[in-house]
Each structure stands twice: as structure tokens, then as C-alpha cells.
Amino acid sequence: MTSSTLKKWLPGLLFLSTQLVNTLYELTQDTRTLSWAPHTTQVFYRIEAFQNGAALGKQAVEARYGIAQTQWEAHAPGNLRRLIASVEAQLPGGPDSVRIAYRRNGAPERTYLWKARL
């Protein structure tokens, strides 16, 4: 390759290799951020929030977190955990605990439990 040809192709090759490295990195993590990686994770989840041992209603849960109480999510379960933690850190008067039951790509169900600090 000549110097002028290399200068012409270098930006594209750098961009492509950066995206490839980021895609491989994202596939090993529980999030999807800037990568163009396909959504290789499908998470079916159910969010339950509890105040003094009593479950909050569907509308209360959906209004507080801005997502459906039970739904398929095209991203990783880490996104749901971070959503719950950030909402509870910002909004006052929240529930005592929040439980997310989820299945990743049809695997056995797992549970994440968030508890309020007393």
C-alpha cells in the first residue's frame, strides 16, 4: 500500500476495528451501551415492589419505574438492576424492597432483590 492509500483507508479501518473490539467486549458484559452488537440477550422480567410487606399495584410499579411491570426486555438484566437502583436513589418515598424475577434467554428464573437502606 502506498502512503496516500493508507491515509485514505486508515480512518475507516480504525473505526471498524474499534467497533469490533467494543462489540466483543459488550458481549461479555451485562449491558449494551455504544456497541452495534446485536441484542443477543432477551430477558423476560417481572418487577414487584413491597411497602411494609404489601405488594404495590401494577400501576404504581409502572408509574414509578417508567416501564411495564412484566415484559420482554431486549437488553441485559443489568440494565433493569441499574434502573431500579437509580430510581430509588432519586425519588423519595419508595418501597421497602423491590424484587425482579427474570429469565435470560429462556434459562431458569433468577431473582434480584433491592432493599431500602434504613
Phi and psi restraints in degrees (range 20) as a CNS / XPLOR table:
assign (resid 1 and name C) (resid 2 and name N)
       (resid 2 and name CA) (resid 2 and name C) 1.0 -84.1 20.0 2
assign (resid 2 and name N) (resid 2 and name CA)
       (resid 2 and name C) (resid 3 and name N) 1.0 167.7 20.0 2
assign (resid 2 and name C) (resid 3 and name N)
       (resid 3 and name CA) (resid 3 and name C) 1.0 -63.6 20.0 2
assign (resid 3 and name N) (resid 3 and name CA)
       (resid 3 and name C) (resid 4 and name N) 1.0 -39.8 20.0 2
assign (resid 3 and name C) (resid 4 and name N)
       (resid 4 and name CA) (resid 4 and name C) 1.0 -70.8 20.0 2
assign (resid 4 and name N) (resid 4 and name CA)
       (resid 4 and name C) (resid 5 and name N) 1.0 -35.2 20.0 2
assign (resid 4 and name C) (resid 5 and name N)
       (resid 5 and name CA) (resid 5 and name C) 1.0 -67.1 20.0 2
assign (resid 5 and name N) (resid 5 and name CA)
       (resid 5 and name C) (resid 6 and name N) 1.0 -41.6 20.0 2
assign (resid 5 and name C) (resid 6 and name N)
       (resid 6 and name CA) (resid 6 and name C) 1.0 -62.9 20.0 2
assign (resid 6 and name N) (resid 6 and name CA)
       (resid 6 and name C) (resid 7 and name N) 1.0 -42.6 20.0 2
assign (resid 6 and name C) (resid 7 and name N)
       (resid 7 and name CA) (resid 7 and name C) 1.0 -62.5 20.0 2
assign (resid 7 and name N) (resid 7 and name CA)
       (resid 7 and name C) (resid 8 and name N) 1.0 -33.7 20.0 2
assign (resid 7 and name C) (resid 8 and name N)
       (resid 8 and name CA) (resid 8 and name C) 1.0 -71.2 20.0 2
assign (resid 8 and name N) (resid 8 and name CA)
       (resid 8 and name C) (resid 9 and name N) 1.0 -39.6 20.0 2
assign (resid 8 and name C) (resid 9 and name N)
       (resid 9 and name CA) (resid 9 and name C) 1.0 -90.4 20.0 2
assign (resid 9 and name N) (resid 9 and name CA)
       (resid 9 and name C) (resid 10 and name N) 1.0 -19.5 20.0 2
assign (resid 9 and name C) (resid 10 and name N)
       (resid 10 and name CA) (resid 10 and name C) 1.0 -57.8 20.0 2
assign (resid 10 and name N) (resid 10 and name CA)
       (resid 10 and name C) (resid 11 and name N) 1.0 -47.7 20.0 2
assign (resid 10 and name C) (resid 11 and name N)
       (resid 11 and name CA) (resid 11 and name C) 1.0 -58.9 20.0 2
assign (resid 11 and name N) (resid 11 and name CA)
       (resid 11 and name C) (resid 12 and name N) 1.0 -42.4 20.0 2
assign (resid 11 and name C) (resid 12 and name N)
       (resid 12 and name CA) (resid 12 and name C) 1.0 -66.2 20.0 2
assign (resid 12 and name N) (resid 12 and name CA)
       (resid 12 and name C) (resid 13 and name N) 1.0 -41.7 20.0 2
assign (resid 12 and name C) (resid 13 and name N)
       (resid 13 and name CA) (resid 13 and name C) 1.0 -66.2 20.0 2
assign (resid 13 and name N) (resid 13 and name CA)
       (resid 13 and name C) (resid 14 and name N) 1.0 -39.9 20.0 2
assign (resid 13 and name C) (resid 14 and name N)
       (resid 14 and name CA) (resid 14 and name C) 1.0 -63.8 20.0 2
assign (resid 14 and name N) (resid 14 and name CA)
       (resid 14 and name C) (resid 15 and name N) 1.0 -43.8 20.0 2
assign (resid 14 and name C) (resid 15 and name N)
       (resid 15 and name CA) (resid 15 and name C) 1.0 -63.0 20.0 2
assign (resid 15 and name N) (resid 15 and name CA)
       (resid 15 and name C) (resid 16 and name N) 1.0 -45.8 20.0 2
assign (resid 15 and name C) (resid 16 and name N)
       (resid 16 and name CA) (resid 16 and name C) 1.0 -63.3 20.0 2
assign (resid 16 and name N) (resid 16 and name CA)
       (resid 16 and name C) (resid 17 and name N) 1.0 -44.2 20.0 2
assign (resid 16 and name C) (resid 17 and name N)
       (resid 17 and name CA) (resid 17 and name C) 1.0 -68.5 20.0 2
assign (resid 17 and name N) (resid 17 and name CA)
       (resid 17 and name C) (resid 18 and name N) 1.0 -36.1 20.0 2
assign (resid 17 and name C) (resid 18 and name N)
       (resid 18 and name CA) (resid 18 and name C) 1.0 -63.2 20.0 2
assign (resid 18 and name N) (resid 18 and name CA)
       (resid 18 and name C) (resid 19 and name N) 1.0 -42.8 20.0 2
assign (resid 18 and name C) (resid 19 and name N)
       (resid 19 and name CA) (resid 19 and name C) 1.0 -67.0 20.0 2
assign (resid 19 and name N) (resid 19 and name CA)
       (resid 19 and name C) (resid 20 and name N) 1.0 -37.3 20.0 2
assign (resid 19 and name C) (resid 20 and name N)
       (resid 20 and name CA) (resid 20 and name C) 1.0 -65.5 20.0 2
assign (resid 20 and name N) (resid 20 and name CA)
       (resid 20 and name C) (resid 21 and name N) 1.0 -45.4 20.0 2
assign (resid 20 and name C) (resid 21 and name N)
       (resid 21 and name CA) (resid 21 and name C) 1.0 -62.6 20.0 2
assign (resid 21 and name N) (resid 21 and name CA)
       (resid 21 and name C) (resid 22 and name N) 1.0 -43.8 20.0 2
assign (resid 21 and name C) (resid 22 and name N)
       (resid 22 and name CA) (resid 22 and name C) 1.0 -64.7 20.0 2
assign (resid 22 and name N) (resid 22 and name CA)
       (resid 22 and name C) (resid 23 and name N) 1.0 -38.9 20.0 2
assign (resid 22 and name C) (resid 23 and name N)
       (resid 23 and name CA) (resid 23 and name C) 1.0 -62.0 20.0 2
assign (resid 23 and name N) (resid 23 and name CA)
       (resid 23 and name C) (resid 24 and name N) 1.0 -46.0 20.0 2
assign (resid 23 and name C) (resid 24 and name N)
       (resid 24 and name CA) (resid 24 and name C) 1.0 -63.2 20.0 2
assign (resid 24 and name N) (resid 24 and name CA)
       (resid 24 and name C) (resid 25 and name N) 1.0 -39.0 20.0 2
assign (resid 24 and name C) (resid 25 and name N)
       (resid 25 and name CA) (resid 25 and name C) 1.0 -64.4 20.0 2
assign (resid 25 and name N) (resid 25 and name CA)
       (resid 25 and name C) (resid 26 and name N) 1.0 -46.1 20.0 2
assign (resid 25 and name C) (resid 26 and name N)
       (resid 26 and name CA) (resid 26 and name C) 1.0 -63.2 20.0 2
assign (resid 26 and name N) (resid 26 and name CA)
       (resid 26 and name C) (resid 27 and name N) 1.0 -32.3 20.0 2
assign (resid 26 and name C) (resid 27 and name N)
       (resid 27 and name CA) (resid 27 and name C) 1.0 -68.3 20.0 2
assign (resid 27 and name N) (resid 27 and name CA)
       (resid 27 and name C) (resid 28 and name N) 1.0 -18.2 20.0 2
assign (resid 27 and name C) (resid 28 and name N)
       (resid 28 and name CA) (resid 28 and name C) 1.0 -95.2 20.0 2
assign (resid 28 and name N) (resid 28 and name CA)
       (resid 28 and name C) (resid 29 and name N) 1.0 -4.2 20.0 2
assign (resid 28 and name C) (resid 29 and name N)
       (resid 29 and name CA) (resid 29 and name C) 1.0 -106.7 20.0 2
assign (resid 29 and name N) (resid 29 and name CA)
       (resid 29 and name C) (resid 30 and name N) 1.0 174.7 20.0 2
assign (resid 29 and name C) (resid 30 and name N)
       (resid 30 and name CA) (resid 30 and name C) 1.0 -101.9 20.0 2
assign (resid 30 and name N) (resid 30 and name CA)
       (resid 30 and name C) (resid 31 and name N) 1.0 23.0 20.0 2
assign (resid 30 and name C) (resid 31 and name N)
       (resid 31 and name CA) (resid 31 and name C) 1.0 -136.7 20.0 2
assign (resid 31 and name N) (resid 31 and name CA)
       (resid 31 and name C) (resid 32 and name N) 1.0 165.0 20.0 2
assign (resid 31 and name C) (resid 32 and name N)
       (resid 32 and name CA) (resid 32 and name C) 1.0 -128.6 20.0 2
assign (resid 32 and name N) (resid 32 and name CA)
       (resid 32 and name C) (resid 33 and name N) 1.0 119.9 20.0 2
assign (resid 32 and name C) (resid 33 and name N)
       (resid 33 and name CA) (resid 33 and name C) 1.0 -115.4 20.0 2
assign (resid 33 and name N) (resid 33 and name CA)
       (resid 33 and name C) (resid 34 and name N) 1.0 -94.4 20.0 2
assign (resid 33 and name C) (resid 34 and name N)
       (resid 34 and name CA) (resid 34 and name C) 1.0 -96.8 20.0 2
assign (resid 34 and name N) (resid 34 and name CA)
       (resid 34 and name C) (resid 35 and name N) 1.0 2.0 20.0 2
assign (resid 34 and name C) (resid 35 and name N)
       (resid 35 and name CA) (resid 35 and name C) 1.0 -77.1 20.0 2
assign (resid 35 and name N) (resid 35 and name CA)
       (resid 35 and name C) (resid 36 and name N) 1.0 147.6 20.0 2
assign (resid 35 and name C) (resid 36 and name N)
       (resid 36 and name CA) (resid 36 and name C) 1.0 -88.9 20.0 2
assign (resid 36 and name N) (resid 36 and name CA)
       (resid 36 and name C) (resid 37 and name N) 1.0 15.3 20.0 2
assign (resid 36 and name C) (resid 37 and name N)
       (resid 37 and name CA) (resid 37 and name C) 1.0 -61.9 20.0 2
assign (resid 37 and name N) (resid 37 and name CA)
       (resid 37 and name C) (resid 38 and name N) 1.0 143.1 20.0 2
assign (resid 37 and name C) (resid 38 and name N)
       (resid 38 and name CA) (resid 38 and name C) 1.0 -66.4 20.0 2
assign (resid 38 and name N) (resid 38 and name CA)
       (resid 38 and name C) (resid 39 and name N) 1.0 156.5 20.0 2
assign (resid 38 and name C) (resid 39 and name N)
       (resid 39 and name CA) (resid 39 and name C) 1.0 -75.8 20.0 2
assign (resid 39 and name N) (resid 39 and name CA)
       (resid 39 and name C) (resid 40 and name N) 1.0 95.1 20.0 2
assign (resid 39 and name C) (resid 40 and name N)
       (resid 40 and name CA) (resid 40 and name C) 1.0 -88.4 20.0 2
assign (resid 40 and name N) (resid 40 and name CA)
       (resid 40 and name C) (resid 41 and name N) 1.0 -0.9 20.0 2
assign (resid 40 and name C) (resid 41 and name N)
       (resid 41 and name CA) (resid 41 and name C) 1.0 -120.6 20.0 2
assign (resid 41 and name N) (resid 41 and name CA)
       (resid 41 and name C) (resid 42 and name N) 1.0 127.1 20.0 2
assign (resid 41 and name C) (resid 42 and name N)
       (resid 42 and name CA) (resid 42 and name C) 1.0 -116.8 20.0 2
assign (resid 42 and name N) (resid 42 and name CA)
       (resid 42 and name C) (resid 43 and name N) 1.0 126.3 20.0 2
assign (resid 42 and name C) (resid 43 and name N)
       (resid 43 and name CA) (resid 43 and name C) 1.0 -119.2 20.0 2
assign (resid 43 and name N) (resid 43 and name CA)
       (resid 43 and name C) (resid 44 and name N) 1.0 120.6 20.0 2
assign (resid 43 and name C) (resid 44 and name N)
       (resid 44 and name CA) (resid 44 and name C) 1.0 -95.1 20.0 2
assign (resid 44 and name N) (resid 44 and name CA)
       (resid 44 and name C) (resid 45 and name N) 1.0 122.8 20.0 2
assign (resid 44 and name C) (resid 45 and name N)
       (resid 45 and name CA) (resid 45 and name C) 1.0 -129.3 20.0 2
assign (resid 45 and name N) (resid 45 and name CA)
       (resid 45 and name C) (resid 46 and name N) 1.0 161.9 20.0 2
assign (resid 45 and name C) (resid 46 and name N)
       (resid 46 and name CA) (resid 46 and name C) 1.0 -141.3 20.0 2
assign (resid 46 and name N) (resid 46 and name CA)
       (resid 46 and name C) (resid 47 and name N) 1.0 123.8 20.0 2
assign (resid 46 and name C) (resid 47 and name N)
       (resid 47 and name CA) (resid 47 and name C) 1.0 -104.8 20.0 2
assign (resid 47 and name N) (resid 47 and name CA)
       (resid 47 and name C) (resid 48 and name N) 1.0 130.1 20.0 2
assign (resid 47 and name C) (resid 48 and name N)
       (resid 48 and name CA) (resid 48 and name C) 1.0 -127.7 20.0 2
assign (resid 48 and name N) (resid 48 and name CA)
       (resid 48 and name C) (resid 49 and name N) 1.0 130.6 20.0 2
assign (resid 48 and name C) (resid 49 and name N)
       (resid 49 and name CA) (resid 49 and name C) 1.0 -115.6 20.0 2
assign (resid 49 and name N) (resid 49 and name CA)
       (resid 49 and name C) (resid 50 and name N) 1.0 142.9 20.0 2
assign (resid 49 and name C) (resid 50 and name N)
       (resid 50 and name CA) (resid 50 and name C) 1.0 -127.3 20.0 2
assign (resid 50 and name N) (resid 50 and name CA)
       (resid 50 and name C) (resid 51 and name N) 1.0 134.5 20.0 2
assign (resid 50 and name C) (resid 51 and name N)
       (resid 51 and name CA) (resid 51 and name C) 1.0 -123.8 20.0 2
assign (resid 51 and name N) (resid 51 and name CA)
       (resid 51 and name C) (resid 52 and name N) 1.0 116.7 20.0 2
assign (resid 51 and name C) (resid 52 and name N)
       (resid 52 and name CA) (resid 52 and name C) 1.0 54.1 20.0 2
assign (resid 52 and name N) (resid 52 and name CA)
       (resid 52 and name C) (resid 53 and name N) 1.0 38.5 20.0 2
assign (resid 52 and name C) (resid 53 and name N)
       (resid 53 and name CA) (resid 53 and name C) 1.0 84.9 20.0 2
assign (resid 53 and name N) (resid 53 and name CA)
       (resid 53 and name C) (resid 54 and name N) 1.0 -11.3 20.0 2
assign (resid 53 and name C) (resid 54 and name N)
       (resid 54 and name CA) (resid 54 and name C) 1.0 -98.3 20.0 2
assign (resid 54 and name N) (resid 54 and name CA)
       (resid 54 and name C) (resid 55 and name N) 1.0 136.0 20.0 2
assign (resid 54 and name C) (resid 55 and name N)
       (resid 55 and name CA) (resid 55 and name C) 1.0 -72.7 20.0 2
assign (resid 55 and name N) (resid 55 and name CA)
       (resid 55 and name C) (resid 56 and name N) 1.0 137.8 20.0 2
assign (resid 55 and name C) (resid 56 and name N)
       (resid 56 and name CA) (resid 56 and name C) 1.0 -77.5 20.0 2
assign (resid 56 and name N) (resid 56 and name CA)
       (resid 56 and name C) (resid 57 and name N) 1.0 154.6 20.0 2
assign (resid 56 and name C) (resid 57 and name N)
       (resid 57 and name CA) (resid 57 and name C) 1.0 -72.3 20.0 2
assign (resid 57 and name N) (resid 57 and name CA)
       (resid 57 and name C) (resid 58 and name N) 1.0 166.6 20.0 2
assign (resid 57 and name C) (resid 58 and name N)
       (resid 58 and name CA) (resid 58 and name C) 1.0 -58.3 20.0 2
assign (resid 58 and name N) (resid 58 and name CA)
       (resid 58 and name C) (resid 59 and name N) 1.0 -46.0 20.0 2
assign (resid 58 and name C) (resid 59 and name N)
       (resid 59 and name CA) (resid 59 and name C) 1.0 -64.3 20.0 2
assign (resid 59 and name N) (resid 59 and name CA)
       (resid 59 and name C) (resid 60 and name N) 1.0 -37.5 20.0 2
assign (resid 59 and name C) (resid 60 and name N)
       (resid 60 and name CA) (resid 60 and name C) 1.0 -65.6 20.0 2
assign (resid 60 and name N) (resid 60 and name CA)
       (resid 60 and name C) (resid 61 and name N) 1.0 -41.7 20.0 2
assign (resid 60 and name C) (resid 61 and name N)
       (resid 61 and name CA) (resid 61 and name C) 1.0 -65.7 20.0 2
assign (resid 61 and name N) (resid 61 and name CA)
       (resid 61 and name C) (resid 62 and name N) 1.0 -47.0 20.0 2
assign (resid 61 and name C) (resid 62 and name N)
       (resid 62 and name CA) (resid 62 and name C) 1.0 -66.0 20.0 2
assign (resid 62 and name N) (resid 62 and name CA)
       (resid 62 and name C) (resid 63 and name N) 1.0 -37.0 20.0 2
assign (resid 62 and name C) (resid 63 and name N)
       (resid 63 and name CA) (resid 63 and name C) 1.0 -68.5 20.0 2
assign (resid 63 and name N) (resid 63 and name CA)
       (resid 63 and name C) (resid 64 and name N) 1.0 -39.1 20.0 2
assign (resid 63 and name C) (resid 64 and name N)
       (resid 64 and name CA) (resid 64 and name C) 1.0 -69.6 20.0 2
assign (resid 64 and name N) (resid 64 and name CA)
       (resid 64 and name C) (resid 65 and name N) 1.0 -42.3 20.0 2
assign (resid 64 and name C) (resid 65 and name N)
       (resid 65 and name CA) (resid 65 and name C) 1.0 -101.3 20.0 2
assign (resid 65 and name N) (resid 65 and name CA)
       (resid 65 and name C) (resid 66 and name N) 1.0 -11.4 20.0 2
assign (resid 65 and name C) (resid 66 and name N)
       (resid 66 and name CA) (resid 66 and name C) 1.0 73.2 20.0 2
assign (resid 66 and name N) (resid 66 and name CA)
       (resid 66 and name C) (resid 67 and name N) 1.0 16.5 20.0 2
assign (resid 66 and name C) (resid 67 and name N)
       (resid 67 and name CA) (resid 67 and name C) 1.0 -136.7 20.0 2
assign (resid 67 and name N) (resid 67 and name CA)
       (resid 67 and name C) (resid 68 and name N) 1.0 165.6 20.0 2
assign (resid 67 and name C) (resid 68 and name N)
       (resid 68 and name CA) (resid 68 and name C) 1.0 -65.1 20.0 2
assign (resid 68 and name N) (resid 68 and name CA)
       (resid 68 and name C) (resid 69 and name N) 1.0 147.1 20.0 2
assign (resid 68 and name C) (resid 69 and name N)
       (resid 69 and name CA) (resid 69 and name C) 1.0 -67.1 20.0 2
assign (resid 69 and name N) (resid 69 and name CA)
       (resid 69 and name C) (resid 70 and name N) 1.0 -37.5 20.0 2
assign (resid 69 and name C) (resid 70 and name N)
       (resid 70 and name CA) (resid 70 and name C) 1.0 -131.3 20.0 2
assign (resid 70 and name N) (resid 70 and name CA)
       (resid 70 and name C) (resid 71 and name N) 1.0 125.1 20.0 2
assign (resid 70 and name C) (resid 71 and name N)
       (resid 71 and name CA) (resid 71 and name C) 1.0 -168.6 20.0 2
assign (resid 71 and name N) (resid 71 and name CA)
       (resid 71 and name C) (resid 72 and name N) 1.0 166.1 20.0 2
assign (resid 71 and name C) (resid 72 and name N)
       (resid 72 and name CA) (resid 72 and name C) 1.0 -88.7 20.0 2
assign (resid 72 and name N) (resid 72 and name CA)
       (resid 72 and name C) (resid 73 and name N) 1.0 138.5 20.0 2
assign (resid 72 and name C) (resid 73 and name N)
       (resid 73 and name CA) (resid 73 and name C) 1.0 -119.0 20.0 2
assign (resid 73 and name N) (resid 73 and name CA)
       (resid 73 and name C) (resid 74 and name N) 1.0 132.9 20.0 2
assign (resid 73 and name C) (resid 74 and name N)
       (resid 74 and name CA) (resid 74 and name C) 1.0 -85.9 20.0 2
assign (resid 74 and name N) (resid 74 and name CA)
       (resid 74 and name C) (resid 75 and name N) 1.0 6.6 20.0 2
assign (resid 74 and name C) (resid 75 and name N)
       (resid 75 and name CA) (resid 75 and name C) 1.0 -117.3 20.0 2
assign (resid 75 and name N) (resid 75 and name CA)
       (resid 75 and name C) (resid 76 and name N) 1.0 -171.6 20.0 2
assign (resid 75 and name C) (resid 76 and name N)
       (resid 76 and name CA) (resid 76 and name C) 1.0 -83.0 20.0 2
assign (resid 76 and name N) (resid 76 and name CA)
       (resid 76 and name C) (resid 77 and name N) 1.0 157.8 20.0 2
assign (resid 76 and name C) (resid 77 and name N)
       (resid 77 and name CA) (resid 77 and name C) 1.0 -63.0 20.0 2
assign (resid 77 and name N) (resid 77 and name CA)
       (resid 77 and name C) (resid 78 and name N) 1.0 -23.3 20.0 2
assign (resid 77 and name C) (resid 78 and name N)
       (resid 78 and name CA) (resid 78 and name C) 1.0 -60.4 20.0 2
assign (resid 78 and name N) (resid 78 and name CA)
       (resid 78 and name C) (resid 79 and name N) 1.0 -32.4 20.0 2
assign (resid 78 and name C) (resid 79 and name N)
       (resid 79 and name CA) (resid 79 and name C) 1.0 -63.8 20.0 2
assign (resid 79 and name N) (resid 79 and name CA)
       (resid 79 and name C) (resid 80 and name N) 1.0 -39.5 20.0 2
assign (resid 79 and name C) (resid 80 and name N)
       (resid 80 and name CA) (resid 80 and name C) 1.0 -66.9 20.0 2
assign (resid 80 and name N) (resid 80 and name CA)
       (resid 80 and name C) (resid 81 and name N) 1.0 -42.4 20.0 2
assign (resid 80 and name C) (resid 81 and name N)
       (resid 81 and name CA) (resid 81 and name C) 1.0 -61.9 20.0 2
assign (resid 81 and name N) (resid 81 and name CA)
       (resid 81 and name C) (resid 82 and name N) 1.0 -43.1 20.0 2
assign (resid 81 and name C) (resid 82 and name N)
       (resid 82 and name CA) (resid 82 and name C) 1.0 -67.4 20.0 2
assign (resid 82 and name N) (resid 82 and name CA)
       (resid 82 and name C) (resid 83 and name N) 1.0 -34.5 20.0 2
assign (resid 82 and name C) (resid 83 and name N)
       (resid 83 and name CA) (resid 83 and name C) 1.0 -61.7 20.0 2
assign (resid 83 and name N) (resid 83 and name CA)
       (resid 83 and name C) (resid 84 and name N) 1.0 -48.4 20.0 2
assign (resid 83 and name C) (resid 84 and name N)
       (resid 84 and name CA) (resid 84 and name C) 1.0 -61.0 20.0 2
assign (resid 84 and name N) (resid 84 and name CA)
       (resid 84 and name C) (resid 85 and name N) 1.0 -48.1 20.0 2
assign (resid 84 and name C) (resid 85 and name N)
       (resid 85 and name CA) (resid 85 and name C) 1.0 -62.0 20.0 2
assign (resid 85 and name N) (resid 85 and name CA)
       (resid 85 and name C) (resid 86 and name N) 1.0 -40.9 20.0 2
assign (resid 85 and name C) (resid 86 and name N)
       (resid 86 and name CA) (resid 86 and name C) 1.0 -71.5 20.0 2
assign (resid 86 and name N) (resid 86 and name CA)
       (resid 86 and name C) (resid 87 and name N) 1.0 -39.1 20.0 2
assign (resid 86 and name C) (resid 87 and name N)
       (resid 87 and name CA) (resid 87 and name C) 1.0 -63.8 20.0 2
assign (resid 87 and name N) (resid 87 and name CA)
       (resid 87 and name C) (resid 88 and name N) 1.0 -44.2 20.0 2
assign (resid 87 and name C) (resid 88 and name N)
       (resid 88 and name CA) (resid 88 and name C) 1.0 -69.3 20.0 2
assign (resid 88 and name N) (resid 88 and name CA)
       (resid 88 and name C) (resid 89 and name N) 1.0 -27.0 20.0 2
assign (resid 88 and name C) (resid 89 and name N)
       (resid 89 and name CA) (resid 89 and name C) 1.0 -75.1 20.0 2
assign (resid 89 and name N) (resid 89 and name CA)
       (resid 89 and name C) (resid 90 and name N) 1.0 -25.7 20.0 2
assign (resid 89 and name C) (resid 90 and name N)
       (resid 90 and name CA) (resid 90 and name C) 1.0 -100.1 20.0 2
assign (resid 90 and name N) (resid 90 and name CA)
       (resid 90 and name C) (resid 91 and name N) 1.0 -36.3 20.0 2
assign (resid 90 and name C) (resid 91 and name N)
       (resid 91 and name CA) (resid 91 and name C) 1.0 -97.9 20.0 2
assign (resid 91 and name N) (resid 91 and name CA)
       (resid 91 and name C) (resid 92 and name N) 1.0 130.2 20.0 2
assign (resid 91 and name C) (resid 92 and name N)
       (resid 92 and name CA) (resid 92 and name C) 1.0 -79.1 20.0 2
assign (resid 92 and name N) (resid 92 and name CA)
       (resid 92 and name C) (resid 93 and name N) 1.0 166.1 20.0 2
assign (resid 92 and name C) (resid 93 and name N)
       (resid 93 and name CA) (resid 93 and name C) 1.0 68.6 20.0 2
assign (resid 93 and name N) (resid 93 and name CA)
       (resid 93 and name C) (resid 94 and name N) 1.0 36.7 20.0 2
assign (resid 93 and name C) (resid 94 and name N)
       (resid 94 and name CA) (resid 94 and name C) 1.0 -86.4 20.0 2
assign (resid 94 and name N) (resid 94 and name CA)
       (resid 94 and name C) (resid 95 and name N) 1.0 -178.6 20.0 2
assign (resid 94 and name C) (resid 95 and name N)
       (resid 95 and name CA) (resid 95 and name C) 1.0 -72.2 20.0 2
assign (resid 95 and name N) (resid 95 and name CA)
       (resid 95 and name C) (resid 96 and name N) 1.0 164.7 20.0 2
assign (resid 95 and name C) (resid 96 and name N)
       (resid 96 and name CA) (resid 96 and name C) 1.0 -70.6 20.0 2
assign (resid 96 and name N) (resid 96 and name CA)
       (resid 96 and name C) (resid 97 and name N) 1.0 -36.5 20.0 2
assign (resid 96 and name C) (resid 97 and name N)
       (resid 97 and name CA) (resid 97 and name C) 1.0 -152.3 20.0 2
assign (resid 97 and name N) (resid 97 and name CA)
       (resid 97 and name C) (resid 98 and name N) 1.0 156.4 20.0 2
assign (resid 97 and name C) (resid 98 and name N)
       (resid 98 and name CA) (resid 98 and name C) 1.0 -133.5 20.0 2
assign (resid 98 and name N) (resid 98 and name CA)
       (resid 98 and name C) (resid 99 and name N) 1.0 131.2 20.0 2
assign (resid 98 and name C) (resid 99 and name N)
       (resid 99 and name CA) (resid 99 and name C) 1.0 -117.4 20.0 2
assign (resid 99 and name N) (resid 99 and name CA)
       (resid 99 and name C) (resid 100 and name N) 1.0 129.3 20.0 2
assign (resid 99 and name C) (resid 100 and name N)
       (resid 100 and name CA) (resid 100 and name C) 1.0 -112.7 20.0 2
assign (resid 100 and name N) (resid 100 and name CA)
       (resid 100 and name C) (resid 101 and name N) 1.0 117.4 20.0 2
assign (resid 100 and name C) (resid 101 and name N)
       (resid 101 and name CA) (resid 101 and name C) 1.0 -101.8 20.0 2
assign (resid 101 and name N) (resid 101 and name CA)
       (resid 101 and name C) (resid 102 and name N) 1.0 127.5 20.0 2
assign (resid 101 and name C) (resid 102 and name N)
       (resid 102 and name CA) (resid 102 and name C) 1.0 -144.8 20.0 2
assign (resid 102 and name N) (resid 102 and name CA)
       (resid 102 and name C) (resid 103 and name N) 1.0 153.3 20.0 2
assign (resid 102 and name C) (resid 103 and name N)
       (resid 103 and name CA) (resid 103 and name C) 1.0 -122.9 20.0 2
assign (resid 103 and name N) (resid 103 and name CA)
       (resid 103 and name C) (resid 104 and name N) 1.0 126.2 20.0 2
assign (resid 103 and name C) (resid 104 and name N)
       (resid 104 and name CA) (resid 104 and name C) 1.0 -99.4 20.0 2
assign (resid 104 and name N) (resid 104 and name CA)
       (resid 104 and name C) (resid 105 and name N) 1.0 117.9 20.0 2
assign (resid 104 and name C) (resid 105 and name N)
       (resid 105 and name CA) (resid 105 and name C) 1.0 52.1 20.0 2
assign (resid 105 and name N) (resid 105 and name CA)
       (resid 105 and name C) (resid 106 and name N) 1.0 38.8 20.0 2
assign (resid 105 and name C) (resid 106 and name N)
       (resid 106 and name CA) (resid 106 and name C) 1.0 77.2 20.0 2
assign (resid 106 and name N) (resid 106 and name CA)
       (resid 106 and name C) (resid 107 and name N) 1.0 8.0 20.0 2
assign (resid 106 and name C) (resid 107 and name N)
       (resid 107 and name CA) (resid 107 and name C) 1.0 -71.6 20.0 2
assign (resid 107 and name N) (resid 107 and name CA)
       (resid 107 and name C) (resid 108 and name N) 1.0 172.4 20.0 2
assign (resid 107 and name C) (resid 108 and name N)
       (resid 108 and name CA) (resid 108 and name C) 1.0 -57.5 20.0 2
assign (resid 108 and name N) (resid 108 and name CA)
       (resid 108 and name C) (resid 109 and name N) 1.0 151.6 20.0 2
assign (resid 108 and name C) (resid 109 and name N)
       (resid 109 and name CA) (resid 109 and name C) 1.0 -67.6 20.0 2
assign (resid 109 and name N) (resid 109 and name CA)
       (resid 109 and name C) (resid 110 and name N) 1.0 139.9 20.0 2
assign (resid 109 and name C) (resid 110 and name N)
       (resid 110 and name CA) (resid 110 and name C) 1.0 -122.5 20.0 2
assign (resid 110 and name N) (resid 110 and name CA)
       (resid 110 and name C) (resid 111 and name N) 1.0 163.3 20.0 2
assign (resid 110 and name C) (resid 111 and name N)
       (resid 111 and name CA) (resid 111 and name C) 1.0 -131.4 20.0 2
assign (resid 111 and name N) (resid 111 and name CA)
       (resid 111 and name C) (resid 112 and name N) 1.0 137.1 20.0 2
assign (resid 111 and name C) (resid 112 and name N)
       (resid 112 and name CA) (resid 112 and name C) 1.0 -117.0 20.0 2
assign (resid 112 and name N) (resid 112 and name CA)
       (resid 112 and name C) (resid 113 and name N) 1.0 132.6 20.0 2
assign (resid 112 and name C) (resid 113 and name N)
       (resid 113 and name CA) (resid 113 and name C) 1.0 -121.3 20.0 2
assign (resid 113 and name N) (resid 113 and name CA)
       (resid 113 and name C) (resid 114 and name N) 1.0 122.5 20.0 2
assign (resid 113 and name C) (resid 114 and name N)
       (resid 114 and name CA) (resid 114 and name C) 1.0 -104.2 20.0 2
assign (resid 114 and name N) (resid 114 and name CA)
       (resid 114 and name C) (resid 115 and name N) 1.0 133.0 20.0 2
assign (resid 114 and name C) (resid 115 and name N)
       (resid 115 and name CA) (resid 115 and name C) 1.0 -123.0 20.0 2
assign (resid 115 and name N) (resid 115 and name CA)
       (resid 115 and name C) (resid 116 and name N) 1.0 140.6 20.0 2
assign (resid 115 and name C) (resid 116 and name N)
       (resid 116 and name CA) (resid 116 and name C) 1.0 -70.8 20.0 2
assign (resid 116 and name N) (resid 116 and name CA)
       (resid 116 and name C) (resid 117 and name N) 1.0 144.8 20.0 2
assign (resid 116 and name C) (resid 117 and name N)
       (resid 117 and name CA) (resid 117 and name C) 1.0 -80.8 20.0 2
assign (resid 117 and name N) (resid 117 and name CA)
       (resid 117 and name C) (resid 118 and name N) 1.0 130.6 20.0 2
